[in-house]
Amino acid sequence: MNKRIIANVMPEETRVALLEDGELMEISVERSESGHLVGNIYKGRVKNVLPGMQAAFVDIGRDKNAFLYMGDAGRQAASQHLTIGQDVLVQIAKDAMGDKGPRATISLTLPGRYIVLMPTVDYIGISRRIEAEPERDRLRQIAEKIRPEGMGVIVRTVAQDKSQDDLMKDMAYLANMWSTLSARAKRSNAPALIYKDADLVVRIVRDYLTSDVNEFVIDSQEAYNRVVDLLQYISPELIDSVTLYEPTAKDSDIFRWFNLEDSLESLRDRRVELKCGGYIVIDYTEAMTVIDVNTGKFVGNTNLSETVFQTNLEAIAEIARQLRLRDIGGIIIIDFIDMDKAQQRSAVLSGLELELKRDRTKSNVLGITSLGLVEMTRKKARQNLTGMLYSPCPHCMGKGRIKSPETVVIDIKRELRKLNKRSRSGGRLLLQVHPQVADYLNRQEELKRLEQETARTIVVESVANINPEVFSLLWKPD
């Protein structure tokens, strides 16, 4: 598989795209103004305690307090008693989303190239992507040797086949960082930022740039220099895969040069077409994301059962891609087209699990419900991409529906009849409406009927920039 990472770096925004065989699979966006909170460590101050929820709200010095659920940190942490005014070290696990503030944990982690140091927990973990048991055992033994006493270690996927010296160098760096952070925390007054996670470009190098990536193209000289300097320290063998994008006379925009802009624009669409002629529809709710699979124009070549099965199989790959591309997290419900055969349902479920293995974000397929719906979850740490790039429509406020012209006309009639009861008839009425409503009034001859019913002269003014659901009535005496 050909993998390529494309980075577009501006002072206001950094965009990084991951391509697999030329197809956009993931996109990350980070803006300078809004910043990146996940991974940051704060010395916070407890503002409110919720004993019944084993939780607290912690002031970290930002607009919204962080929500700290002690149950996330295990039984020992859950038994700890927080008090209002107490100082506590927390790390942001989820960005603020909507009206909710960021979510925090007291289980701190410091990510390196090959390992993640967990200074507050005694634990050893090996990446689930390392499947060979002998290699898992080897890495577990190395982790046991090199970790500081009482601290935990997670061995990352990229550590596979690496030597003990490689991991020891990483551990020395992280252990020294923790010592520095601990000292900083002791002398700082809460609320205070103790540790800020690396920017997007460095995180991509740390978390994504591996030997199976063919090329990492960057359009910023400064960012390119930083990446090369970092790789000289952690993985010098990967330096040759990093390229500085040279703008051409034809196109200076790196994303446009790699044909990524259209793919980004499509992220706002509910409907995603499948090559076979079918399609999927993605809808977001407060509680979950719902994905519906449809045959569309695909009629197949054999019978209905096989057509449905083939559509569902093709939908699997696209659903897995859209989950990564839109960074959809939380509870996800997939409504595949009904299949009669048990082996077909099993094949679709197995296929989905297989496709999701390519996703670095942890997911869990729970199975098929009695209604034939597939339930799954995907880790949610940040606001999904569409939530960052787009705002709710000012007309429908995110509902996706507005009143039809006919409904607005009925609302107008209702208001006119109220006006007739409150004041004498006669005079002129200026009615300001959206052009679609004005067309409906004229086309259906509603205006003549309204003038006859109200005994008033009604002048309709079409206002292009008015909300389609809104109208204005202004009465002028004769």
Secondary structure, DSSP 8 states (H G I E B T S, - for coil): --EEEEEEE-SSEEEEEEEETTEEEEEEEEETTT---TT-EEEEEEEEEEGGGTEEEEE-SSSS-EEEEGGGG-HHHHT----TT-EEEEEEEE--BTTB--EEESS--EE-SSEEEETT---EEE-TT---HHHHHHHHHHHHHHS-TT-EEEE-GGGTT--HHHHHHHHHHHHHHHHHHHHHHHHS-SSEEEE----HHHHHHHHT--TT--EEEES-HHHHHHHHHHHHHH-GGGGGGEEE----SS---HHHHTT-HHHHHGGG-SEEE-TTS-EEEEEE-SSEEEEEEE-TT---SS-HHHHHHHHHHHHHHHHHHHHHHTT--EEEEEE----S-HHHHHHHHHHHHHHHTT-SS-EEEEEE-TTS-EEEEE---S--HHHHH----TTTTTSS----HHHHHHHHHHHHHHHHHHS-S-SEEEEEE-HHHHHHHHHTTHHHHHHHHHTSEEEEEE-TTS-TT--EEEEE--
